[in-house]
Amino acid sequence: MHRNPHGENGYDLVVAAEDDGIHAVVGDLAASGVSVQPIQVDLRTPKGSTR
């Protein structure tokens, strides 16, 4: 597993992707002690970018 410098500094993470693969990375990131919020959204669209 890789080290996550964001979690070590007390940051929470919001991760976004357009497909359901986003949920697969949450476990790896959360295992390093980070609070992770996955959002499945297409940021290329106006609706997705305002979500």
Sequence and secondary structure as in RCSB ss.txt:
>XXXX:A:sequence
MHRNPHGENGYDLVVAAEDDGIHAVVGDLAASGVSVQPIQVDLRTPKGSTR
>XXXX:A:secstr
    HHHHTT  EEEEESSTTHHHHHHHHHHTT  EEEEE  TTSHHHHT 
